[in-house]
């Protein structure tokens, strides 16, 4: 085989591998972003619940020792 042809085939295989790795990384990052958004959403829902509970919380607290 001609060395130029071998070089072209090797470059093509390398490009395919790099593309596959990039696609996998993009999928992994997309999943992480979605999990991060879900975490923020859950935190905001919990904060809203705590904000509603805080209005009367601790008014009649007896802390005698």
Contact map, one row per residue, 1 for C-alpha under 8 A:
11101100000000000000000000000000000000000000000000000000000000000
11111100000000000000000000000000000000000000000000000000000000000
11111110000000000000000000000000000000000000000000000000000000000
01111111000000000000000000000000000000000000000000000000000000000
11111111100000000000000000000000000000000000000000000000000000000
11111111110000000000000000000000000000000000000000000000000000000
00111111111000000000000000000000000000000000000000000000000000000
00011111111100000000000000000000000000000000000000000000000000000
00001111111110000000000000000000000000000000000000000000000000000
00000111111111000000000000000000000000000000000000000000000000000
00000011111111100000000000000000000000000000000000000000000000000
00000001111111110000000000000000000000000000000000000000000000000
00000000111111111000000000000000000000000000000000000000000000000
00000000011111111100000000000000000000000000000000000000000000000
00000000001111111110000000000000000000000000000000000000000000000
00000000000111111111000000000000000000000000000000000000000000000
00000000000011111111100000000000000000000000000000000000000000000
00000000000001111111110000000000000000000000000000000000000000000
00000000000000111111111000000000000000000000000000000000000000000
00000000000000011111111100000000000000000000000000000000000000000
00000000000000001111111110000000000000000000000000000000000000000
00000000000000000111111111000000000000000000000000000000000000000
00000000000000000011111111100000000000000000000000000000000000000
00000000000000000001111111110000000000000000000000000000000000000
00000000000000000000111111111000000000000000000000000000000000000
00000000000000000000011111111100000000000000000000000000000000000
00000000000000000000001111111110000000000000000000000000000000000
00000000000000000000000111111111000000000000000000000000000000000
00000000000000000000000011111111100000000000000000000000000000000
00000000000000000000000001111111110000000000000000000000000000000
00000000000000000000000000111111111000000000000000000000000000000
00000000000000000000000000011111111100000000000000000000000000000
00000000000000000000000000001111111110000000000000000000000000000
00000000000000000000000000000111111111000000000000000000000000000
00000000000000000000000000000011111111100000000000000000000000000
00000000000000000000000000000001111111110000000000000000000000000
00000000000000000000000000000000111111111000000000000000000000000
00000000000000000000000000000000011111111100000000000000000000000
00000000000000000000000000000000001111111110000000000000000000000
00000000000000000000000000000000000111111111000000000000000000000
00000000000000000000000000000000000011111111100000000000000000000
00000000000000000000000000000000000001111111110000000000000000000
00000000000000000000000000000000000000111111111000000000000000000
00000000000000000000000000000000000000011111111100000000000000000
00000000000000000000000000000000000000001111111110000000000000000
00000000000000000000000000000000000000000111111111000000000000000
00000000000000000000000000000000000000000011111111100000000000000
00000000000000000000000000000000000000000001111111110000000000000
00000000000000000000000000000000000000000000111111111000000000000
00000000000000000000000000000000000000000000011111111100000000000
00000000000000000000000000000000000000000000001111111110000000000
00000000000000000000000000000000000000000000000111111110000000000
00000000000000000000000000000000000000000000000011111111100000000
00000000000000000000000000000000000000000000000001111111100000000
00000000000000000000000000000000000000000000000000111111100000000
00000000000000000000000000000000000000000000000000001111111000000
00000000000000000000000000000000000000000000000000001111111000000
00000000000000000000000000000000000000000000000000000001111110000
00000000000000000000000000000000000000000000000000000001111110000
00000000000000000000000000000000000000000000000000000000011111000
00000000000000000000000000000000000000000000000000000000011111100
00000000000000000000000000000000000000000000000000000000000111110
00000000000000000000000000000000000000000000000000000000000011111
00000000000000000000000000000000000000000000000000000000000001111
00000000000000000000000000000000000000000000000000000000000000111
